[in-house]
Amino acid sequence: MPIRARLISRALAVTFALIAQPAWSQNSSSGALLSIASIQENLLITADLPNALIAKESENLNARTKEITRALQNPAVLTIPPEAGCQLNGFDVIPLSAADGSDIGISAGWEFVCNRPLSGLSIGIGLFSLLEIASIDAFVFPDEQQVLLRDQPVLVLP
């Protein structure tokens, strides 16, 4: 399945989750969500960012969203050790919409193809340099959850 189709599927899943948890889109200092899946040689990562994290009330949301989108394209946002042999295969950013069609954030997705086993791999997460947040919730499929902190922005694959 192409990365865009996966991202759209992921965005729909997040949107349905947001309907059940409307507090996600309200003004909050937390709420960034990473989802990570390792499928054979593929490493898939999505970052879901609500508007409240992208721009403060006094900032221009559209301008800030464009700035964040450009920054997410920088390879330094995700630091994967070279020994994993991972190459970026695809990247995309799509808007997240509520049931009423209103814009509630963005979802960025990266697909890597790696030539080494990924178990135990440590990935540096550079989102903290883009957003004023203290932590990021990370879900590693199928059943692992981690909380990444500004002073320890490293995700370890099980």
N, C-alpha and C positions, 0 to 999 in steps of 0.2 A: 504494500500500500504506500503511495507517495506521501512524503512528509506533510504536504498541505492537507491531504485527506485525514491523516492522523491528527494533525493540529485542530482541524475543524471538529473531529470527533471529540477530542479532549476539551475543546472550548464548549461544546454542547454539554458535556458532562459537568464541567465547572459551572456553566450557566444554570443547570438544573439544581446543582448543589447550592448555588447562590440564592435561588428562589426559596429554598428551605432555610437558609441562614442569611437574612438580609443585612445583618450587622457587618458582614464582610465588606460591603460597599460603603459603609458609613465612615466618617472621619475616624481614623485609628492610626496608631503608630506601628501596628503590626498588621499582618494579613498577607504578606507575600507567601506564595506557595510554590514549592518545587515538586515536580513529579519526575521520577527517574525509573526507567525500565532498561534492563539489560537482556536482550533477546539474541541468543547466539553471538554473532560478532558485532551486533548493533547496540549502540548506547543511545537511548532516546531521553532527552531532558526537556521539560517544559517549565517555564516560569510564568505564573499567573499573577499579575500586578493590578490591584484595584486603583481606580482613579484617585482615591484618597491618599494613596502612597506616591503616586506619580507627581501630583501637584498640590501644593497648599492652596487654601482658598484665595489667597492674594496673587497666585501665579496663573498665567495663561495655560490652561490645560492642553490645548492643541499644540502650542509651541513646546511645552515640556514633554508631551508624548512623542513628538518628533525627535526631540533631543535624546530621550531615553531609548527610542527605537534605534537611532544611529549608534548609541553607545553599546547596545546589546549585540550589535554586529561585530564589535571588537573582540578578537580572539582572547584577550585578557580577561573577559568576563568569566570564562570557565578555564581553569588551569588543570589540564590533564597531563600527568607525567608522560614524557616521551617514550618511556619503556613500554607503555600500553600499546603503542603503535596505532593510535587513533587518528583518523583523518576526518575532517568535517565533510559530510556528504550532503547536508542540506540545512537551511536556516529559514525561518519565516516568523513574522509577527502578524497576528490577526487581532481584530477588536473583539472584546467580549460584550455581549448585549444581554440586557435583562429581558424578561418575558414581554414587557411593553415596548421593546425595541430601543430603549435608551442605552447609551454607551456607559458601561460600568468599569472598563479597564482594558488591558491588553494581555494576550498570551503569546509568549515567545517560545519557539521550539527549535532545538538543535538535534540533528541526527549525525552520529559519528559511526564510522565503520572501523573496528579495531582488529588487530591481528594477534592479540594476546588475551588470555583469560582475564576477566574484569573483577573477579572476586578479590576483595581486599583493596581495591583501587581507591586512592584518595584523590578527590577532585576539589580544587580550590574554587570557591564561589565568590565572584567579584561584585555581586549585586549591592553589597553594603556600601561600596564607593559611589553608587548611583542614587541610592535612596536613603532617607533618614529613618532607618529602622534598627531596632535592637536585636531582632531575631527573625529567622525564616523557618517555617515549617517545611520539612522535606519528607515526602512519601516515596519510598523505594519499593516498587512492586516486586513481589505480591503483597508483602505484609510487614514491611519495616518502616518505622517512623523515626525521624531524627529532628532535633531542633538545632539549627545552626546559629551561632552567636557572632556578633561583630568581631569579638576578639579571638574567635575560633571558627573562621568561615570555611571549614573543611568538611566535606561529605565523604563518608567511607562506605563503599559498596560492600554488602555482606558477602 
